[in-house]
Amino acid sequence: MARFDIEFELSYTGATSEEHEIDFYDVSRALLGFQRTLALSTHLVLNDQVITQAPSLRGAKIHALPAEDGSWKFTAGIIFAGTALYNLATAPSNTPLGHLVFSAYDYVISESLGFHVDYDKSLGQLYEEYHAQEVELPQVREAQLDSVIEKCSTAIIEIQRPIFKTETANFAEITTIIGNERRPVRSTFSRDSYEYLTEEFVEEDLYYLSGFVSSYNSNTYKGRMYVKAEQRPIPFILSENVRKAENIPLIIDSLKASALRNYQVPPIEVYFSAQKIKSKTGHLKGYVILAISPRPMVGQ
């Protein structure tokens, strides 16, 4: 068997999967979603670029291993194409790069399912630890990870297809193997996670908040903002009346300052009024921004 730099296991449990049966079409679509999330996350780490098509992956190969007997466990093995991407002066293998890919992937999946991952305590701490060992890893920005989340939203829903479509499974989880170490992705898939992703409503109440833009897509008018009141990044979408030429520069300036924070660029705070987007279970999923300003607004 080929030696892989990192492996990801996707396994399903519950319902008829316990009897070694699962819907064929559902699981085929789920595996496509699984491969896409791995490809986009890995490509970002290796190439400092967010791609939209999984076959565009460069710098690594993703191989499928035979499913484990008696279970619905699928393993994807990733081989990095080379080690010139970072300094391996004191590292014996690709383990540091494997840890970075895992941390990036964990961020993408967990944030998508509503579990906040502190970038500074996950990837940031990883960079500090390996820098002390004179191992320089590729730099992945939080805004780039947020962009991958947007590109993988449909794929992450597809991973849950055996759970919500034919209900031939109740749960799914992803575990990473790096060398002899096994680490689970902190969030698991279930009917609740599917409903979190797909069922939502907009509250009528108006809130006045402030934050710092960490990602923004000019085509969809969607992005993510570190909201001070929540102490974490929250997705947002600009309402129709905010999509004006005079408002966009403020969004872009705040985004640019966030991207350059490691270069001592002062952050640019955005003040806004918004309605909350919540899941069926009451979790905050995002904001519909109704007005923005570079200064505190009435009510703040």
Secondary structure, 3 states (H helix, E strand, C coil): CCCCCEEEEEEEECHHHHHCCCCHHHHHHHHHHHHHHHHHHHHHHHHCCCCCCHHHCCCEEEEEECCCCCCEEEEEEEEECCCCCCCCCCCCCCHHHHHHHHHHHHHHHHHHCCCCCCHHHCHHHHHHHHHHCCCCCCCCCHHHHHHHHHHCHHHHHHHCHHHHCCCCCCEEEEEEEECCEEEECCCCECHHHHHHHHCEEECCCCEEEEEEEEEEECCCCEEEEEECCCCEEEEEEECHHHCCCCCHHHHHHHHHHHHCHHHCCCCCCEEEEEEEEEECCCCEEEEEEEEEECCCCCCC
